Amino acid sequence: KYAENMYYFSELALTLNAPENGTAPTDSRLRPDQRLMENGRWDEANAEKQRLEEKQRLSRKRREAEAARATEDGTPYDPYKPLWFERKKDPVTQELAHVYKGGYWESKEKQDWSLCPDIF
């Protein structure tokens, strides 16, 4: 119903980005630029997207600098690792894939997001 007003998306497609209470603060549905865009606030959304991208660039540069310092000092450096996934070789394809290692649902149940980085 009213699909022509919703770019002919299915009901499922329209609800995929709907906010959900209790998710991790890193959940992509919480992206402030996305919310602004969905509310038709295009100029603010573009400015917010620029801010987020710059924040990501600075974070990457910081990690690269830490890795370079560790290499120069000869000290071990533990690179960034996802919280709830690990890279493993797929036994069938022999390709590296990110496999869920656990922890998300437990954190959600406890509402303990203390391990989540501030990405927004």
N, C-alpha and C positions, 0 to 999 in steps of 0.2 A: 504494500500500500504506500502511495506517495513516493515510489522509487525514483521518479523523475526529479524530485527535489533533493535526492540524496545520491546523485551521480549514478543511479541504477545499482548501487551496492546492495548486497543481500543483507538481511537482518544480522546475520553472523558478522559480516564485515563491518557493519556499523557499530557493533558492540565490542569489537576486539580492543579498542583503545579506551573503553569506558573505565573510569577510575574504580578501584576496589579498595575498601578499607583494610588496613593492617598489612599492606605490602611493604617490602623493603624500600628504604628511601632512595635506592638506586633503580627502582622499577621505572622503565622507560615511559610508562603511562603518567609519571609525575613530572616529566620534562616541562619546565615552565614555558619554553618557547612553543611547544606543541599545544599546550592549553590556550595560550594567547592566540595562536593561529586559529584553533577551533572556535574561539569566541569572536573571530573576525577582527581582531586587533593586530593587523598585519605589520604596521610599523614597529610596534612594541615587540612583536614576535621576532622580527628580523634583528632588532637590536639585541634581544635576549639570546638569539642563536649565535650572534657574533661574540657575545660575552662568554657563552658556554664553550665555544670553539677555542677562544683564547685561553680559557681556564684549562682546557684539555692540552693545548700546546705547551703551556707552562708546566703542567704536571709531567708531560713526556720529557721536556727538557731537563727538569729536575732529576728524573730517574736516570736519564742518559748521563748527566753530570755525576751523579752518585756512582754509577757503574764505571765511568772513566777514572774517578778518584780511587775507587777500589782497585782497579787494574794497575794504576800508577803505584799505589801503596802496597800492592801484592796481597791485599786482604780479600777474603771471600765476599762476594756480593750476591745477595738473594734477590733475583729479579721479581718483578710484579707477577703475582699468581692470582687467578680468579678465586673467589671465595668458595664457590660451590661446584667447581668443575676442575678436572685435571686432564691434561693431554695424554692420551694413550693411543697406541697403535691398534687399529681395528683388526681383529683376527681374520676377518674375511678379505677386506680390501688392502690390508697392510698400510693404510694411510693413517696419518695422525688425526685424531678426532677429539673433541672436548666431551668428556663423559662426566655425568653428574656423580659427585663423590659424597653427597649428603650434607646435611646441616641447614639447608634453607627452611624446610618445613618445621624443624625444631625451633629455629630462630623466630619464625612467624608465630608459632604457637606461644612462645614466651614473650613475643614482641620485644626481643632483644636484638637490636640492629647495631650494636656497639662496634662490630667488626667492619661495617660498611663504610667505605670512603665517602667523603663529601664531593659528589660529582656535579651537583647542580648549584 
